[in-house]
């Protein structure tokens, strides 16, 4: 039950869940904006930063992985490798489906490197969340 004990000792777990769900809503809005082809109006600065798009993916999905793994901690699945939680696996499936859907949206481009940046962010966020949960568990 790695991390779960630490989560139970958090003073305001409902605030963490609200933050995670709020961030999910923000990401859904960003995907809708991008799907409509209006991304350049909302985040034009990304074109001026080398690899800005990829850093954006890492940051967004790192935050998603961090918040969701804090908000919904669980045991590691017995059939999964030790380095991935059930929460991250669910997020990975959703993110992969969203990335693949871009092949069918005229204003979007399916990009393997975007998906790899998403994966990097999710795993970094999970790693940080587990470290925080383990530190909380060790304090008690």
Buried (B, 14 or more C-beta within 10 A) or exposed (E): EBBEBBBBEBEEBEEBBEBBEEBBEEBEEBBEBBBEEEBEEEBEEBEEEEEEBBBBBBBBBBBBBBBBBBBBBBEBEEEEEEEBBBBBBEBBEEBEEBBEEBEEBEEBEEBEEBBBBBBBBBBBBBBBBBEBBBEBBEEE
